[in-house]
Amino acid sequence: MRERVHAGFKVALRMKTNLEVVDDGYKWRKYGKKKVKSSPYPRNYFKCSSEGCSVKKRIERDRDDSSYVITTYDGVHHHQSSS
């Protein structure tokens, strides 16, 4: 049986950067990319690559100011970071 992510635990960070993906200490596997109706910038989807971890994150440029990246995490890691 798969362990479920804590229901409703989400956190979003908005930071100014030229990078598309900021290193947060965990290893991620990209599993999707989607055009967003309200933004000219695509949204990228990632899953934590640690075995048994079900944390996901999505990354997108701020539609009002493209110098900012918004990263939203869904879930809690129950393991040490990779770095």
Distance bins in CASP14 RR format, pairs under 12 A and 6 or more apart:
PFRMAT RR
TARGET T0000
AUTHOR 0000-0000-0000
RMODE 2
METHOD distances of the structure
MODEL  1
1 52 0 0 0 0 0 1 0 0 0 0 0
2 51 0 0 0 0 0 1 0 0 0 0 0
2 52 1 0 0 1 0 0 0 0 0 0 0
2 53 0 0 0 0 0 1 0 0 0 0 0
2 54 1 0 0 1 0 0 0 0 0 0 0
3 51 0 0 0 0 0 1 0 0 0 0 0
3 52 1 0 0 1 0 0 0 0 0 0 0
3 53 0 0 0 0 1 0 0 0 0 0 0
3 54 1 0 0 1 0 0 0 0 0 0 0
3 55 0 0 0 0 0 1 0 0 0 0 0
3 75 0 0 0 0 0 1 0 0 0 0 0
3 76 0 0 0 0 0 1 0 0 0 0 0
3 77 0 0 0 0 0 1 0 0 0 0 0
3 78 1 0 0 1 0 0 0 0 0 0 0
3 79 0 0 0 0 0 1 0 0 0 0 0
4 52 0 0 0 0 0 1 0 0 0 0 0
4 53 0 0 0 0 0 1 0 0 0 0 0
4 54 1 0 0 1 0 0 0 0 0 0 0
4 55 0 0 0 0 0 1 0 0 0 0 0
4 74 0 0 0 0 0 1 0 0 0 0 0
4 75 0 0 0 0 1 0 0 0 0 0 0
4 76 0 0 0 0 0 1 0 0 0 0 0
4 78 0 0 0 0 0 1 0 0 0 0 0
5 47 0 0 0 0 0 1 0 0 0 0 0
5 48 0 0 0 0 0 1 0 0 0 0 0
5 52 0 0 0 0 0 1 0 0 0 0 0
5 53 0 0 0 0 1 0 0 0 0 0 0
5 54 1 0 1 0 0 0 0 0 0 0 0
5 55 1 0 0 1 0 0 0 0 0 0 0
5 56 0 0 0 0 1 0 0 0 0 0 0
5 57 0 0 0 0 0 1 0 0 0 0 0
5 73 0 0 0 0 0 1 0 0 0 0 0
5 74 1 0 0 1 0 0 0 0 0 0 0
5 75 1 0 1 0 0 0 0 0 0 0 0
5 76 1 0 0 1 0 0 0 0 0 0 0
5 77 0 0 0 0 1 0 0 0 0 0 0
5 78 0 0 0 0 1 0 0 0 0 0 0
6 54 0 0 0 0 0 1 0 0 0 0 0
6 55 0 0 0 0 1 0 0 0 0 0 0
6 73 0 0 0 0 0 1 0 0 0 0 0
6 74 0 0 0 0 1 0 0 0 0 0 0
6 75 1 0 1 0 0 0 0 0 0 0 0
6 76 1 0 1 0 0 0 0 0 0 0 0
6 77 0 0 0 0 0 1 0 0 0 0 0
6 78 0 0 0 0 1 0 0 0 0 0 0
7 54 0 0 0 0 0 1 0 0 0 0 0
7 74 0 0 0 0 0 1 0 0 0 0 0
7 75 0 0 0 0 1 0 0 0 0 0 0
7 76 0 0 0 0 0 1 0 0 0 0 0
8 72 0 0 0 0 0 1 0 0 0 0 0
8 73 0 0 0 0 0 1 0 0 0 0 0
8 74 1 0 0 1 0 0 0 0 0 0 0
8 75 1 0 0 1 0 0 0 0 0 0 0
8 76 0 0 0 0 0 1 0 0 0 0 0
9 54 0 0 0 0 0 1 0 0 0 0 0
9 55 0 0 0 0 1 0 0 0 0 0 0
9 56 0 0 0 0 0 1 0 0 0 0 0
9 72 0 0 0 0 0 1 0 0 0 0 0
9 73 0 0 0 0 1 0 0 0 0 0 0
9 74 1 0 0 1 0 0 0 0 0 0 0
9 75 1 0 1 0 0 0 0 0 0 0 0
9 76 1 0 1 0 0 0 0 0 0 0 0
9 77 0 0 0 0 0 1 0 0 0 0 0
9 78 0 0 0 0 0 1 0 0 0 0 0
10 55 0 0 0 0 0 1 0 0 0 0 0
10 56 0 0 0 0 1 0 0 0 0 0 0
10 57 0 0 0 0 1 0 0 0 0 0 0
10 58 0 0 0 0 0 1 0 0 0 0 0
10 71 0 0 0 0 0 1 0 0 0 0 0
10 72 1 0 0 1 0 0 0 0 0 0 0
10 73 1 0 0 1 0 0 0 0 0 0 0
10 74 1 0 1 0 0 0 0 0 0 0 0
10 75 1 0 0 1 0 0 0 0 0 0 0
10 76 0 0 0 0 0 1 0 0 0 0 0
11 24 0 0 0 0 0 1 0 0 0 0 0
11 55 0 0 0 0 0 1 0 0 0 0 0
11 57 0 0 0 0 1 0 0 0 0 0 0
11 58 0 0 0 0 0 1 0 0 0 0 0
11 70 0 0 0 0 0 1 0 0 0 0 0
11 71 0 0 0 0 1 0 0 0 0 0 0
11 72 1 0 0 1 0 0 0 0 0 0 0
11 73 1 0 1 0 0 0 0 0 0 0 0
11 74 0 0 0 0 1 0 0 0 0 0 0
11 75 0 0 0 0 1 0 0 0 0 0 0
11 76 0 0 0 0 1 0 0 0 0 0 0
11 77 0 0 0 0 0 1 0 0 0 0 0
12 57 0 0 0 0 1 0 0 0 0 0 0
12 58 0 0 0 0 1 0 0 0 0 0 0
12 59 0 0 0 0 0 1 0 0 0 0 0
12 60 0 0 0 0 0 1 0 0 0 0 0
12 62 0 0 0 0 0 1 0 0 0 0 0
12 68 0 0 0 0 0 1 0 0 0 0 0
12 69 0 0 0 0 0 1 0 0 0 0 0
12 70 1 0 0 1 0 0 0 0 0 0 0
12 71 1 0 0 1 0 0 0 0 0 0 0
12 72 1 0 1 0 0 0 0 0 0 0 0
12 73 1 0 0 1 0 0 0 0 0 0 0
12 74 0 0 0 0 1 0 0 0 0 0 0
13 22 0 0 0 0 1 0 0 0 0 0 0
13 24 0 0 0 0 1 0 0 0 0 0 0
13 57 0 0 0 0 1 0 0 0 0 0 0
13 58 0 0 0 0 0 1 0 0 0 0 0
13 59 0 0 0 0 1 0 0 0 0 0 0
13 60 0 0 0 0 0 1 0 0 0 0 0
13 62 0 0 0 0 0 1 0 0 0 0 0
13 68 0 0 0 0 0 1 0 0 0 0 0
13 69 0 0 0 0 1 0 0 0 0 0 0
13 70 1 0 0 1 0 0 0 0 0 0 0
13 71 1 0 1 0 0 0 0 0 0 0 0
13 72 1 0 0 1 0 0 0 0 0 0 0
13 73 1 0 0 1 0 0 0 0 0 0 0
14 22 0 0 0 0 0 1 0 0 0 0 0
14 59 0 0 0 0 0 1 0 0 0 0 0
14 60 0 0 0 0 0 1 0 0 0 0 0
14 61 0 0 0 0 0 1 0 0 0 0 0
14 62 1 0 0 1 0 0 0 0 0 0 0
14 63 0 0 0 0 0 1 0 0 0 0 0
14 64 0 0 0 0 0 1 0 0 0 0 0
14 65 0 0 0 0 1 0 0 0 0 0 0
14 67 0 0 0 0 0 1 0 0 0 0 0
14 68 1 0 1 0 0 0 0 0 0 0 0
14 69 1 0 0 1 0 0 0 0 0 0 0
14 70 1 0 1 0 0 0 0 0 0 0 0
14 71 0 0 0 0 1 0 0 0 0 0 0
14 72 0 0 0 0 1 0 0 0 0 0 0
15 21 0 0 0 0 0 1 0 0 0 0 0
15 22 1 0 0 1 0 0 0 0 0 0 0
15 24 0 0 0 0 0 1 0 0 0 0 0
15 59 0 0 0 0 0 1 0 0 0 0 0
15 61 0 0 0 0 0 1 0 0 0 0 0
15 62 0 0 0 0 1 0 0 0 0 0 0
15 65 0 0 0 0 0 1 0 0 0 0 0
15 67 0 0 0 0 1 0 0 0 0 0 0
15 68 1 0 0 1 0 0 0 0 0 0 0
15 69 1 0 0 1 0 0 0 0 0 0 0
15 70 0 0 0 0 1 0 0 0 0 0 0
15 71 1 0 0 1 0 0 0 0 0 0 0
16 22 0 0 0 0 0 1 0 0 0 0 0
16 61 0 0 0 0 0 1 0 0 0 0 0
16 62 0 0 0 0 1 0 0 0 0 0 0
16 65 0 0 0 0 1 0 0 0 0 0 0
16 66 0 0 0 0 0 1 0 0 0 0 0
16 67 1 0 1 0 0 0 0 0 0 0 0
16 68 1 0 1 0 0 0 0 0 0 0 0
16 69 1 0 0 1 0 0 0 0 0 0 0
16 70 0 0 0 0 0 1 0 0 0 0 0
17 23 0 0 0 0 0 1 0 0 0 0 0
17 59 0 0 0 0 0 1 0 0 0 0 0
17 61 0 0 0 0 0 1 0 0 0 0 0
17 62 0 0 0 0 0 1 0 0 0 0 0
17 65 0 0 0 0 0 1 0 0 0 0 0
17 66 0 0 0 0 0 1 0 0 0 0 0
17 67 1 0 0 1 0 0 0 0 0 0 0
17 68 1 0 0 1 0 0 0 0 0 0 0
17 69 1 0 1 0 0 0 0 0 0 0 0
17 70 0 0 0 0 0 1 0 0 0 0 0
17 71 0 0 0 0 1 0 0 0 0 0 0
18 61 0 0 0 0 0 1 0 0 0 0 0
18 66 0 0 0 0 1 0 0 0 0 0 0
18 67 1 0 0 1 0 0 0 0 0 0 0
18 68 0 0 0 0 0 1 0 0 0 0 0
18 69 0 0 0 0 1 0 0 0 0 0 0
19 59 0 0 0 0 1 0 0 0 0 0 0
19 61 0 0 0 0 0 1 0 0 0 0 0
19 67 0 0 0 0 0 1 0 0 0 0 0
19 68 0 0 0 0 0 1 0 0 0 0 0
19 69 1 0 0 1 0 0 0 0 0 0 0
19 71 0 0 0 0 0 1 0 0 0 0 0
20 30 0 0 0 0 0 1 0 0 0 0 0
20 33 0 0 0 0 0 1 0 0 0 0 0
20 41 0 0 0 0 1 0 0 0 0 0 0
20 42 0 0 0 0 0 1 0 0 0 0 0
20 43 0 0 0 0 0 1 0 0 0 0 0
20 44 1 0 0 1 0 0 0 0 0 0 0
20 46 0 0 0 0 0 1 0 0 0 0 0
20 59 1 0 0 1 0 0 0 0 0 0 0
20 60 0 0 0 0 1 0 0 0 0 0 0
20 61 0 0 0 0 1 0 0 0 0 0 0
20 66 0 0 0 0 0 1 0 0 0 0 0
20 69 1 0 0 1 0 0 0 0 0 0 0
20 70 0 0 0 0 0 1 0 0 0 0 0
20 71 0 0 0 0 0 1 0 0 0 0 0
21 27 0 0 0 0 0 1 0 0 0 0 0
21 28 1 0 0 1 0 0 0 0 0 0 0
21 29 0 0 0 0 0 1 0 0 0 0 0
21 30 0 0 0 0 1 0 0 0 0 0 0
21 44 1 0 0 1 0 0 0 0 0 0 0
21 45 0 0 0 0 0 1 0 0 0 0 0
21 46 0 0 0 0 1 0 0 0 0 0 0
21 57 0 0 0 0 1 0 0 0 0 0 0
21 58 0 0 0 0 0 1 0 0 0 0 0
21 59 1 0 0 1 0 0 0 0 0 0 0
21 60 0 0 0 0 0 1 0 0 0 0 0
21 61 0 0 0 0 0 1 0 0 0 0 0
21 69 0 0 0 0 1 0 0 0 0 0 0
21 71 0 0 0 0 1 0 0 0 0 0 0
22 28 0 0 0 0 0 1 0 0 0 0 0
22 46 0 0 0 0 0 1 0 0 0 0 0
22 57 0 0 0 0 0 1 0 0 0 0 0
22 59 0 0 0 0 1 0 0 0 0 0 0
22 68 0 0 0 0 0 1 0 0 0 0 0
22 69 1 0 0 1 0 0 0 0 0 0 0
22 70 0 0 0 0 0 1 0 0 0 0 0
22 71 1 0 0 1 0 0 0 0 0 0 0
22 73 0 0 0 0 0 1 0 0 0 0 0
23 71 0 0 0 0 0 1 0 0 0 0 0
23 81 0 0 0 0 0 1 0 0 0 0 0
23 82 0 0 0 0 1 0 0 0 0 0 0
23 83 1 0 0 1 0 0 0 0 0 0 0
24 46 0 0 0 0 0 1 0 0 0 0 0
24 48 0 0 0 0 0 1 0 0 0 0 0
24 55 0 0 0 0 0 1 0 0 0 0 0
24 57 0 0 0 0 1 0 0 0 0 0 0
24 59 0 0 0 0 0 1 0 0 0 0 0
24 69 0 0 0 0 0 1 0 0 0 0 0
24 71 1 0 0 1 0 0 0 0 0 0 0
24 73 0 0 0 0 1 0 0 0 0 0 0
24 77 0 0 0 0 1 0 0 0 0 0 0
24 81 1 0 0 1 0 0 0 0 0 0 0
24 82 0 0 0 0 1 0 0 0 0 0 0
24 83 0 0 0 0 1 0 0 0 0 0 0
25 48 0 0 0 0 0 1 0 0 0 0 0
25 49 0 0 0 0 0 1 0 0 0 0 0
25 50 0 0 0 0 0 1 0 0 0 0 0
25 57 0 0 0 0 0 1 0 0 0 0 0
25 77 0 0 0 0 1 0 0 0 0 0 0
25 79 0 0 0 0 0 1 0 0 0 0 0
25 80 0 0 0 0 1 0 0 0 0 0 0
25 81 1 0 1 0 0 0 0 0 0 0 0
25 82 1 0 1 0 0 0 0 0 0 0 0
25 83 1 0 1 0 0 0 0 0 0 0 0
26 46 0 0 0 0 1 0 0 0 0 0 0
26 47 0 0 0 0 0 1 0 0 0 0 0
26 48 1 0 1 0 0 0 0 0 0 0 0
26 49 0 0 0 0 1 0 0 0 0 0 0
26 50 1 0 0 1 0 0 0 0 0 0 0
26 53 0 0 0 0 1 0 0 0 0 0 0
26 55 1 0 0 1 0 0 0 0 0 0 0
26 56 0 0 0 0 0 1 0 0 0 0 0
26 57 0 0 0 0 1 0 0 0 0 0 0
26 71 0 0 0 0 0 1 0 0 0 0 0
26 73 0 0 0 0 1 0 0 0 0 0 0
26 75 0 0 0 0 0 1 0 0 0 0 0
26 76 0 0 0 0 0 1 0 0 0 0 0
26 77 1 0 0 1 0 0 0 0 0 0 0
26 78 0 0 0 0 0 1 0 0 0 0 0
26 79 0 0 0 0 1 0 0 0 0 0 0
26 80 0 0 0 0 1 0 0 0 0 0 0
26 81 1 0 1 0 0 0 0 0 0 0 0
26 82 1 0 1 0 0 0 0 0 0 0 0
26 83 0 0 0 0 1 0 0 0 0 0 0
27 46 0 0 0 0 1 0 0 0 0 0 0
27 47 0 0 0 0 0 1 0 0 0 0 0
27 48 1 0 0 1 0 0 0 0 0 0 0
27 49 1 0 1 0 0 0 0 0 0 0 0
27 50 1 0 0 1 0 0 0 0 0 0 0
27 51 0 0 0 0 0 1 0 0 0 0 0
27 53 0 0 0 0 1 0 0 0 0 0 0
27 55 0 0 0 0 0 1 0 0 0 0 0
27 57 0 0 0 0 0 1 0 0 0 0 0
27 77 0 0 0 0 0 1 0 0 0 0 0
27 79 0 0 0 0 0 1 0 0 0 0 0
27 80 0 0 0 0 0 1 0 0 0 0 0
27 81 0 0 0 0 1 0 0 0 0 0 0
27 82 1 0 1 0 0 0 0 0 0 0 0
27 83 0 0 0 0 1 0 0 0 0 0 0
28 44 0 0 0 0 1 0 0 0 0 0 0
28 45 0 0 0 0 1 0 0 0 0 0 0
28 46 1 1 0 0 0 0 0 0 0 0 0
28 47 1 0 0 1 0 0 0 0 0 0 0
28 48 1 0 0 1 0 0 0 0 0 0 0
28 49 1 0 0 1 0 0 0 0 0 0 0
28 50 0 0 0 0 1 0 0 0 0 0 0
28 53 0 0 0 0 0 1 0 0 0 0 0
28 55 0 0 0 0 1 0 0 0 0 0 0
28 56 0 0 0 0 1 0 0 0 0 0 0
28 57 1 0 0 1 0 0 0 0 0 0 0
28 58 0 0 0 0 0 1 0 0 0 0 0
28 59 0 0 0 0 1 0 0 0 0 0 0
28 71 0 0 0 0 0 1 0 0 0 0 0
28 73 0 0 0 0 0 1 0 0 0 0 0
28 77 0 0 0 0 0 1 0 0 0 0 0
28 81 0 0 0 0 0 1 0 0 0 0 0
28 82 0 0 0 0 1 0 0 0 0 0 0
29 44 0 0 0 0 0 1 0 0 0 0 0
29 45 0 0 0 0 1 0 0 0 0 0 0
29 46 1 0 0 1 0 0 0 0 0 0 0
29 47 1 0 1 0 0 0 0 0 0 0 0
29 48 1 0 0 1 0 0 0 0 0 0 0
29 49 1 0 1 0 0 0 0 0 0 0 0
29 50 0 0 0 0 1 0 0 0 0 0 0
29 51 0 0 0 0 0 1 0 0 0 0 0
29 53 0 0 0 0 0 1 0 0 0 0 0
29 55 0 0 0 0 0 1 0 0 0 0 0
29 56 0 0 0 0 0 1 0 0 0 0 0
29 57 0 0 0 0 0 1 0 0 0 0 0
30 42 0 0 0 0 0 1 0 0 0 0 0
30 43 0 0 0 0 0 1 0 0 0 0 0
30 44 1 0 0 1 0 0 0 0 0 0 0
30 45 1 0 0 1 0 0 0 0 0 0 0
30 46 1 0 1 0 0 0 0 0 0 0 0
30 47 0 0 0 0 1 0 0 0 0 0 0
30 48 0 0 0 0 0 1 0 0 0 0 0
30 49 0 0 0 0 0 1 0 0 0 0 0
30 56 0 0 0 0 0 1 0 0 0 0 0
30 57 0 0 0 0 0 1 0 0 0 0 0
30 58 0 0 0 0 0 1 0 0 0 0 0
30 59 0 0 0 0 1 0 0 0 0 0 0
31 44 0 0 0 0 1 0 0 0 0 0 0
31 45 1 0 1 0 0 0 0 0 0 0 0
31 46 1 0 0 1 0 0 0 0 0 0 0
31 47 1 0 1 0 0 0 0 0 0 0 0
31 48 0 0 0 0 0 1 0 0 0 0 0
31 49 0 0 0 0 0 1 0 0 0 0 0
31 56 0 0 0 0 1 0 0 0 0 0 0
31 57 0 0 0 0 0 1 0 0 0 0 0
31 58 0 0 0 0 0 1 0 0 0 0 0
32 42 0 0 0 0 1 0 0 0 0 0 0
32 43 0 0 0 0 1 0 0 0 0 0 0
32 44 1 0 0 1 0 0 0 0 0 0 0
32 45 1 0 1 0 0 0 0 0 0 0 0
32 46 0 0 0 0 1 0 0 0 0 0 0
32 47 0 0 0 0 1 0 0 0 0 0 0
32 56 0 0 0 0 0 1 0 0 0 0 0
32 57 0 0 0 0 0 1 0 0 0 0 0
32 58 0 0 0 0 1 0 0 0 0 0 0
32 59 0 0 0 0 0 1 0 0 0 0 0
33 41 0 0 0 0 0 1 0 0 0 0 0
33 42 1 0 1 0 0 0 0 0 0 0 0
33 43 1 0 0 1 0 0 0 0 0 0 0
33 44 1 0 1 0 0 0 0 0 0 0 0
33 45 1 0 0 1 0 0 0 0 0 0 0
33 46 0 0 0 0 0 1 0 0 0 0 0
33 58 0 0 0 0 0 1 0 0 0 0 0
33 59 0 0 0 0 1 0 0 0 0 0 0
33 60 0 0 0 0 0 1 0 0 0 0 0
34 41 0 0 0 0 0 1 0 0 0 0 0
34 42 1 0 0 1 0 0 0 0 0 0 0
34 43 1 0 1 0 0 0 0 0 0 0 0
34 44 0 0 0 0 1 0 0 0 0 0 0
34 45 1 0 0 1 0 0 0 0 0 0 0
34 58 0 0 0 0 1 0 0 0 0 0 0
34 59 0 0 0 0 0 1 0 0 0 0 0
34 60 0 0 0 0 1 0 0 0 0 0 0
35 41 0 0 0 0 1 0 0 0 0 0 0
35 42 1 0 1 0 0 0 0 0 0 0 0
35 43 1 0 0 1 0 0 0 0 0 0 0
35 44 0 0 0 0 0 1 0 0 0 0 0
35 60 0 0 0 0 0 1 0 0 0 0 0
36 42 1 0 0 1 0 0 0 0 0 0 0
36 43 1 0 1 0 0 0 0 0 0 0 0
36 44 0 0 0 0 0 1 0 0 0 0 0
36 45 0 0 0 0 0 1 0 0 0 0 0
36 58 0 0 0 0 0 1 0 0 0 0 0
36 59 0 0 0 0 0 1 0 0 0 0 0
36 60 1 0 0 1 0 0 0 0 0 0 0
36 61 0 0 0 0 1 0 0 0 0 0 0
36 62 0 0 0 0 0 1 0 0 0 0 0
36 63 1 0 0 1 0 0 0 0 0 0 0
36 70 0 0 0 0 0 1 0 0 0 0 0
37 43 0 0 0 0 0 1 0 0 0 0 0
37 63 0 0 0 0 0 1 0 0 0 0 0
38 60 0 0 0 0 0 1 0 0 0 0 0
38 62 0 0 0 0 0 1 0 0 0 0 0
38 63 1 0 0 1 0 0 0 0 0 0 0
38 64 0 0 0 0 0 1 0 0 0 0 0
39 60 1 0 0 1 0 0 0 0 0 0 0
39 61 1 0 0 1 0 0 0 0 0 0 0
39 62 0 0 0 0 1 0 0 0 0 0 0
39 63 1 1 0 0 0 0 0 0 0 0 0
39 64 0 0 0 0 1 0 0 0 0 0 0
39 65 0 0 0 0 0 1 0 0 0 0 0
39 66 0 0 0 0 1 0 0 0 0 0 0
39 68 0 0 0 0 0 1 0 0 0 0 0
39 70 0 0 0 0 0 1 0 0 0 0 0
40 60 0 0 0 0 0 1 0 0 0 0 0
40 61 0 0 0 0 1 0 0 0 0 0 0
40 62 0 0 0 0 0 1 0 0 0 0 0
40 63 1 0 0 1 0 0 0 0 0 0 0
40 64 0 0 0 0 0 1 0 0 0 0 0
40 66 0 0 0 0 1 0 0 0 0 0 0
41 58 0 0 0 0 0 1 0 0 0 0 0
41 59 0 0 0 0 1 0 0 0 0 0 0
41 60 1 0 1 0 0 0 0 0 0 0 0
41 61 1 1 0 0 0 0 0 0 0 0 0
41 62 0 0 0 0 1 0 0 0 0 0 0
41 63 1 0 0 1 0 0 0 0 0 0 0
41 64 0 0 0 0 0 1 0 0 0 0 0
41 65 0 0 0 0 0 1 0 0 0 0 0
41 66 1 0 0 1 0 0 0 0 0 0 0
41 67 0 0 0 0 0 1 0 0 0 0 0
41 68 0 0 0 0 0 1 0 0 0 0 0
41 69 0 0 0 0 1 0 0 0 0 0 0
41 70 0 0 0 0 1 0 0 0 0 0 0
42 58 0 0 0 0 0 1 0 0 0 0 0
42 59 0 0 0 0 1 0 0 0 0 0 0
42 60 1 0 0 1 0 0 0 0 0 0 0
42 61 0 0 0 0 1 0 0 0 0 0 0
42 63 0 0 0 0 0 1 0 0 0 0 0
43 57 0 0 0 0 0 1 0 0 0 0 0
43 58 1 0 1 0 0 0 0 0 0 0 0
43 59 1 0 0 1 0 0 0 0 0 0 0
43 60 1 0 1 0 0 0 0 0 0 0 0
43 61 0 0 0 0 1 0 0 0 0 0 0
43 62 0 0 0 0 0 1 0 0 0 0 0
43 63 0 0 0 0 0 1 0 0 0 0 0
43 69 0 0 0 0 0 1 0 0 0 0 0
43 70 0 0 0 0 1 0 0 0 0 0 0
43 71 0 0 0 0 0 1 0 0 0 0 0
43 72 0 0 0 0 1 0 0 0 0 0 0
44 56 0 0 0 0 0 1 0 0 0 0 0
44 57 0 0 0 0 1 0 0 0 0 0 0
44 58 1 0 0 1 0 0 0 0 0 0 0
44 59 1 0 1 0 0 0 0 0 0 0 0
44 60 1 0 0 1 0 0 0 0 0 0 0
44 61 0 0 0 0 1 0 0 0 0 0 0
44 69 0 0 0 0 0 1 0 0 0 0 0
44 70 0 0 0 0 0 1 0 0 0 0 0
44 71 0 0 0 0 1 0 0 0 0 0 0
44 72 0 0 0 0 0 1 0 0 0 0 0
45 56 1 0 0 1 0 0 0 0 0 0 0
45 57 1 0 0 1 0 0 0 0 0 0 0
45 58 1 0 1 0 0 0 0 0 0 0 0
45 59 0 0 0 0 1 0 0 0 0 0 0
45 60 0 0 0 0 1 0 0 0 0 0 0
45 71 0 0 0 0 0 1 0 0 0 0 0
45 72 0 0 0 0 0 1 0 0 0 0 0
45 73 0 0 0 0 0 1 0 0 0 0 0
45 74 0 0 0 0 0 1 0 0 0 0 0
46 53 0 0 0 0 0 1 0 0 0 0 0
46 55 0 0 0 0 1 0 0 0 0 0 0
46 56 1 0 0 1 0 0 0 0 0 0 0
46 57 1 0 1 0 0 0 0 0 0 0 0
46 58 1 0 0 1 0 0 0 0 0 0 0
46 59 1 0 0 1 0 0 0 0 0 0 0
46 60 0 0 0 0 0 1 0 0 0 0 0
46 71 0 0 0 0 1 0 0 0 0 0 0
46 72 0 0 0 0 0 1 0 0 0 0 0
46 73 0 0 0 0 1 0 0 0 0 0 0
46 74 0 0 0 0 0 1 0 0 0 0 0
47 53 0 0 0 0 1 0 0 0 0 0 0
47 54 1 0 0 1 0 0 0 0 0 0 0
47 55 1 0 0 1 0 0 0 0 0 0 0
47 56 1 0 1 0 0 0 0 0 0 0 0
47 57 0 0 0 0 1 0 0 0 0 0 0
47 58 0 0 0 0 0 1 0 0 0 0 0
47 73 0 0 0 0 0 1 0 0 0 0 0
47 74 0 0 0 0 1 0 0 0 0 0 0
47 75 0 0 0 0 0 1 0 0 0 0 0
47 77 0 0 0 0 0 1 0 0 0 0 0
48 54 1 0 0 1 0 0 0 0 0 0 0
48 55 1 0 1 0 0 0 0 0 0 0 0
48 56 1 0 0 1 0 0 0 0 0 0 0
48 57 0 0 0 0 1 0 0 0 0 0 0
48 73 0 0 0 0 1 0 0 0 0 0 0
48 74 0 0 0 0 0 1 0 0 0 0 0
48 75 0 0 0 0 1 0 0 0 0 0 0
48 76 0 0 0 0 0 1 0 0 0 0 0
48 77 1 0 0 1 0 0 0 0 0 0 0
48 78 0 0 0 0 0 1 0 0 0 0 0
48 79 0 0 0 0 1 0 0 0 0 0 0
48 80 0 0 0 0 0 1 0 0 0 0 0
48 81 0 0 0 0 0 1 0 0 0 0 0
48 82 0 0 0 0 1 0 0 0 0 0 0
49 55 0 0 0 0 0 1 0 0 0 0 0
49 56 0 0 0 0 0 1 0 0 0 0 0
49 57 0 0 0 0 0 1 0 0 0 0 0
49 77 0 0 0 0 0 1 0 0 0 0 0
49 79 0 0 0 0 0 1 0 0 0 0 0
49 82 0 0 0 0 1 0 0 0 0 0 0
50 77 1 0 0 1 0 0 0 0 0 0 0
50 78 0 0 0 0 1 0 0 0 0 0 0
50 79 1 0 1 0 0 0 0 0 0 0 0
50 80 0 0 0 0 1 0 0 0 0 0 0
50 81 0 0 0 0 1 0 0 0 0 0 0
50 82 1 0 0 1 0 0 0 0 0 0 0
51 78 0 0 0 0 0 1 0 0 0 0 0
51 79 0 0 0 0 1 0 0 0 0 0 0
52 77 0 0 0 0 0 1 0 0 0 0 0
52 78 0 0 0 0 1 0 0 0 0 0 0
52 79 0 0 0 0 1 0 0 0 0 0 0
53 73 0 0 0 0 0 1 0 0 0 0 0
53 74 0 0 0 0 0 1 0 0 0 0 0
53 75 0 0 0 0 1 0 0 0 0 0 0
53 76 0 0 0 0 1 0 0 0 0 0 0
53 77 1 0 0 1 0 0 0 0 0 0 0
53 78 1 0 0 1 0 0 0 0 0 0 0
53 79 1 0 0 1 0 0 0 0 0 0 0
53 80 0 0 0 0 0 1 0 0 0 0 0
53 81 0 0 0 0 0 1 0 0 0 0 0
53 82 0 0 0 0 0 1 0 0 0 0 0
54 73 0 0 0 0 0 1 0 0 0 0 0
54 74 0 0 0 0 1 0 0 0 0 0 0
54 75 1 0 0 1 0 0 0 0 0 0 0
54 76 0 0 0 0 1 0 0 0 0 0 0
54 77 0 0 0 0 1 0 0 0 0 0 0
54 78 0 0 0 0 1 0 0 0 0 0 0
54 79 0 0 0 0 0 1 0 0 0 0 0
55 72 0 0 0 0 0 1 0 0 0 0 0
55 73 1 0 0 1 0 0 0 0 0 0 0
55 74 1 0 0 1 0 0 0 0 0 0 0
55 75 1 0 1 0 0 0 0 0 0 0 0
55 76 1 0 0 1 0 0 0 0 0 0 0
55 77 1 0 1 0 0 0 0 0 0 0 0
55 78 0 0 0 0 1 0 0 0 0 0 0
55 79 0 0 0 0 1 0 0 0 0 0 0
55 81 0 0 0 0 0 1 0 0 0 0 0
56 71 0 0 0 0 0 1 0 0 0 0 0
56 72 0 0 0 0 1 0 0 0 0 0 0
56 73 1 0 0 1 0 0 0 0 0 0 0
56 74 1 0 1 0 0 0 0 0 0 0 0
56 75 1 0 0 1 0 0 0 0 0 0 0
56 76 0 0 0 0 0 1 0 0 0 0 0
56 77 0 0 0 0 0 1 0 0 0 0 0
57 69 0 0 0 0 0 1 0 0 0 0 0
57 70 0 0 0 0 0 1 0 0 0 0 0
57 71 1 0 1 0 0 0 0 0 0 0 0
57 72 1 0 0 1 0 0 0 0 0 0 0
57 73 1 0 1 0 0 0 0 0 0 0 0
57 74 1 0 0 1 0 0 0 0 0 0 0
57 75 0 0 0 0 1 0 0 0 0 0 0
57 77 0 0 0 0 0 1 0 0 0 0 0
58 69 0 0 0 0 0 1 0 0 0 0 0
58 70 0 0 0 0 1 0 0 0 0 0 0
58 71 1 0 0 1 0 0 0 0 0 0 0
58 72 1 0 1 0 0 0 0 0 0 0 0
58 73 0 0 0 0 1 0 0 0 0 0 0
58 74 1 0 0 1 0 0 0 0 0 0 0
59 68 0 0 0 0 0 1 0 0 0 0 0
59 69 1 0 0 1 0 0 0 0 0 0 0
59 70 1 0 0 1 0 0 0 0 0 0 0
59 71 1 0 1 0 0 0 0 0 0 0 0
59 72 1 0 0 1 0 0 0 0 0 0 0
59 73 0 0 0 0 0 1 0 0 0 0 0
60 66 0 0 0 0 0 1 0 0 0 0 0
60 68 0 0 0 0 1 0 0 0 0 0 0
60 69 1 0 0 1 0 0 0 0 0 0 0
60 70 1 0 1 0 0 0 0 0 0 0 0
60 71 0 0 0 0 1 0 0 0 0 0 0
60 72 0 0 0 0 1 0 0 0 0 0 0
61 67 0 0 0 0 1 0 0 0 0 0 0
61 68 1 0 0 1 0 0 0 0 0 0 0
61 69 1 0 0 1 0 0 0 0 0 0 0
61 70 1 0 0 1 0 0 0 0 0 0 0
61 71 0 0 0 0 0 1 0 0 0 0 0
62 68 1 1 0 0 0 0 0 0 0 0 0
62 69 1 0 0 1 0 0 0 0 0 0 0
62 70 1 0 1 0 0 0 0 0 0 0 0
62 71 0 0 0 0 0 1 0 0 0 0 0
63 69 0 0 0 0 0 1 0 0 0 0 0
63 70 0 0 0 0 1 0 0 0 0 0 0
64 70 0 0 0 0 0 1 0 0 0 0 0
END
